[in-house]
């Protein structure tokens, strides 16, 4: 596989970059590696247009995170709960998990 170096000074440096032609030639292998290793890959054209390929698991994780952050007050509630001492919590033996 032929790849280029990441963009200077940005988060993109952390991922592999492929030219469009290199990606076209090795797309199956690139796709398999992205899915297997959960590492994003950038595809960059000659005029510097770029896109990122991520695994379906990563995509689903991002979507779940965005959804959870869209629920009003959820982040604050989680932070407040995490800050509480453990003795304020309910013992697991007293929780009805509905099973």
C-alpha positions in Angstrom: 0.0 0.0 0.0 1.2 3.5 -0.8 0.5 6.2 1.7 1.4 9.8 2.3 2.4 11.5 5.5 -0.3 13.2 7.7 -1.1 16.9 7.5 1.2 19.0 9.5 0.1 20.3 12.9 -3.3 18.6 13.1 -5.0 15.6 14.5 -4.7 14.1 11.0 -1.1 13.4 11.7 -2.2 10.5 13.8 -3.7 8.6 11.0 -2.5 7.0 7.7 -3.1 9.1 4.6 -3.5 7.7 1.1 -3.8 9.4 -2.2 -6.9 8.8 -4.2 -5.0 6.6 -6.6 -3.4 4.5 -3.9 -6.7 4.1 -2.1 -8.4 3.0 -5.3 -5.8 0.4 -5.9 -5.8 -1.0 -2.4 -9.3 -0.1 -1.2 -10.2 -3.6 0.0 -7.1 -3.9 2.1 -7.5 -0.4 3.5 -11.1 -1.1 4.4 -10.2 -4.4 6.1 -7.5 -2.7 8.1 -9.8 0.1 9.2 -12.4 -2.4 10.3 -9.9 -4.8 12.0 -7.7 -2.3 13.8 -10.2 0.6 14.4 -7.8 3.2 13.1 -9.1 5.9 10.8 -7.6 6.5 7.4 -7.6 9.7 5.4 -8.0 9.8 1.6 -6.6 12.9 0.0 -7.0 14.1 -3.5 -4.4 16.1 -5.6 -6.3 19.3 -4.8 -6.3 18.5 -1.0 -9.9 17.5 -0.8 -10.0 14.9 2.0 -12.3 12.4 3.6 -11.8 10.0 6.5 -12.8 6.3 6.6 -13.7 4.9 10.0 -14.9 1.5 11.1 -18.6 0.9 11.5 -18.0 0.3 15.3 -16.3 3.7 15.5 -19.2 5.3 13.6 -21.7 3.7 15.9 -19.7 4.8 19.0 -19.6 8.4 17.7 -23.4 8.4 17.0 -24.1 7.0 20.5 -21.9 9.7 22.1 -23.6 12.4 20.1 -27.1 11.0 21.1 -26.2 10.8 24.8 -24.8 14.4 24.7 -28.1 15.6 23.2 -30.1 14.5 26.3 -30.5 17.6 28.4 -28.8 17.3 31.8 -27.4 13.8 31.3 -23.8 14.8 31.2 -24.2 16.9 34.4 -26.1 14.1 36.1 -23.3 11.6 35.3 -20.6 14.0 36.6 -22.6 14.7 39.8 -23.1 11.0 40.4 -19.4 10.3 39.8 -18.5 12.9 42.4 -20.6 11.4 45.1 -18.9 9.2 47.7 -19.7 5.5 47.3 -21.4 5.3 50.7 -24.2 7.5 49.2 -25.0 5.0 46.6 -27.4 2.1 46.6 -25.8 -1.4 47.1 -26.1 -3.6 44.0 -27.9 -6.2 46.1 -30.7 -3.7 46.7 -31.2 -2.8 43.0 -34.0 -4.5 41.1 -32.5 -5.1 37.6 -35.8 -6.6 36.4 -34.4 -10.1 35.7 
